[in-house]
């Protein structure tokens, strides 16, 4: 994580630099001697956290934070404890009194790292909801009182049933409230193919293909299930899958 120290006292900046040097997950990328310089350096470096004095010549720490367009995590560092309540009113991560006690700083860093881990985990989950899923992913399915957590690689095909989709894997055929079109957007086209308006098939389960009516194809899956590929999709299938 990137950090910036903002303090008008050179010795205070040096002390904080020394204290933060103990933390390998945190790197001080810049120091500022006043709020104006702090704003400039925050825009330039986009730090994850700033350690900011409250009382500085000109603009104070609270005023500086209010001027930021993108606000990083803020830890106020000051010799005056009467600013504590106001610090938390502006959603500061923490508030440290000078001289900074190493144990108290350690509590702050632990809080910072935990928030960063929570943020990363949330982001990862949100990203999964948006990205295309592949064979290595597992998905949660709920059909009435029954729940399944199944690998996409084990799903042979999906069948549209009105506003629902039936999912075929092993001997199971749960129904989920989902449209086939929205499902198609989430699936890796290198693994799943839209055979027609009603079916998406797992290409890895195809055991046999034969010509069918009107220029279409008929495929046979491992469980001897037969599905027609429409004429339009058969053209696409031949184009994409041919050498």
Helices and strands as residue ranges (DSSP letters): E 2-6, H 10-20, E 27-32, H 35-45, E 49-53, H 61-67, E 73-78, G 81-83, H 84-89, E 94-97, H 102-130, E 138-143, E 146-151, G 152-154, E 157-161, E 164-168, E 175-177, H 180-186, E 192-194, E 199-202, G 203-205, E 206-211, G 213-215, E 217-221, E 226-229, H 231-241
